[in-house]
């Protein structure tokens, strides 16, 4: 199977751009054979793509959140957010997460 669809590579690239930590290490190692300029190019391209992906995810989520209107959420949203933070903080403290 020599011929692969380019969609696979691009989808993996976009997926890794959504996680800005782990995926960059093997790319840097692969680019290291070509020198510092290749490493810098990989880092710059990766970071620009990661930033674009993060902005796209946030803007899409924001557009979706603005489209949803619940009157109870407008009224009790801050209390709900505080309750979620309290529950998570308690769970992290109790279970030593």
C-alpha positions as CSV (number, residue, x, y, z in Angstrom):
1,X,0.0,0.0,0.0
2,X,2.4,2.7,-1.2
3,X,-0.3,5.2,-1.9
4,X,-1.9,6.6,1.2
5,X,-4.6,9.2,1.3
6,X,-3.1,12.6,2.4
7,X,-6.2,13.1,4.6
8,X,-4.7,10.6,7.1
9,X,-1.5,12.5,7.6
10,X,-3.2,15.8,7.8
11,X,-5.8,14.6,10.3
12,X,-3.0,13.2,12.5
13,X,-1.1,16.5,12.2
14,X,-4.2,18.4,13.2
15,X,-4.9,16.0,16.1
16,X,-1.4,16.4,17.4
17,X,-1.7,20.1,17.1
18,X,-4.6,20.0,19.6
19,X,-2.1,18.5,22.2
20,X,0.8,20.8,22.4
21,X,3.1,18.7,24.5
22,X,4.0,15.2,23.5
23,X,3.8,15.1,19.7
24,X,6.6,17.7,19.2
25,X,9.4,15.5,20.6
26,X,9.6,12.9,17.9
27,X,9.2,15.6,15.2
28,X,12.2,17.4,16.7
29,X,14.2,14.2,16.9
30,X,13.4,13.4,13.2
31,X,14.4,17.0,12.2
32,X,17.6,16.9,14.2
33,X,19.3,15.0,11.4
34,X,18.9,18.0,9.2
35,X,20.3,20.6,11.6
36,X,19.2,23.5,13.8
37,X,17.3,25.3,11.0
38,X,15.1,22.2,10.4
39,X,14.5,21.9,14.1
40,X,13.5,25.6,14.3
41,X,11.3,25.2,11.2
42,X,9.5,22.2,12.8
43,X,8.9,24.1,16.0
44,X,7.7,27.2,14.3
45,X,5.3,25.3,12.0
46,X,4.1,23.1,14.8
47,X,3.4,26.1,17.2
48,X,1.6,28.1,14.5
49,X,-0.5,25.1,13.7
50,X,-1.2,24.4,17.4
51,X,-2.1,28.0,18.0
52,X,-4.5,28.0,15.0
53,X,-6.1,24.8,16.1
54,X,-6.6,26.1,19.6
55,X,-8.2,29.3,18.3
56,X,-10.4,27.3,16.0
57,X,-11.5,25.0,18.8
58,X,-12.3,27.8,21.1
59,X,-14.1,29.9,18.5
60,X,-16.2,27.0,17.4
61,X,-17.0,26.1,21.0
62,X,-17.9,29.8,21.7
63,X,-20.2,30.0,18.7
64,X,-21.9,26.8,19.9
65,X,-22.2,28.0,23.4
66,X,-23.7,31.3,22.3
67,X,-26.3,29.5,20.2
68,X,-27.6,27.6,23.3
69,X,-29.9,29.7,25.4
70,X,-31.2,28.4,28.7
71,X,-32.7,31.0,31.0
72,X,-31.7,29.0,34.1
73,X,-28.1,28.9,32.9
74,X,-28.1,32.7,32.5
75,X,-29.4,33.1,36.0
76,X,-27.5,30.3,37.8
77,X,-24.4,29.8,35.6
78,X,-21.9,31.4,38.0
79,X,-23.2,29.4,41.0
80,X,-23.0,26.2,38.8
81,X,-19.5,27.0,37.8
82,X,-18.6,27.6,41.5
83,X,-20.2,24.3,42.5
84,X,-18.2,22.4,39.8
85,X,-15.0,24.0,41.0
86,X,-15.8,23.2,44.7
87,X,-16.7,19.5,43.8
88,X,-13.5,19.1,41.7
89,X,-11.3,20.7,44.4
90,X,-12.8,18.5,47.1
91,X,-12.4,15.4,44.9
92,X,-8.8,16.3,44.2
93,X,-8.1,16.9,47.9
94,X,-9.9,13.8,49.2
95,X,-8.5,11.4,46.6
96,X,-5.1,13.0,46.3
97,X,-5.3,13.3,42.6
